[in-house]
Amino acid sequence: MYSFRDHSKEAQKYRLHKMVANQAISGIETHPDDIAKLEAWIDEGLTQDEVARRLTAEALTYVRETSR
């Protein structure tokens, strides 16, 4: 078990997979590509702010492309 203050890559990946498991319990499935993308960003050492910026940009792009 990792502390929430632990920012090691292993701890971040543990929390990512814990989140995915918790969502699955609630009936929310996470696409494997999304998990792989987040793991890659963890490996790159991106900050949480940068991850949030990238996810927001991808979501906005998706909404624009699908609302045409």
Secondary structure, 3 states (H helix, E strand, C coil): CCCCCCCCHHHHHHHHHHHHHHHHHCCCCCCHHHHHHHHHHHHHCCCHHHHHHHHHHHHHHHHHHHCC
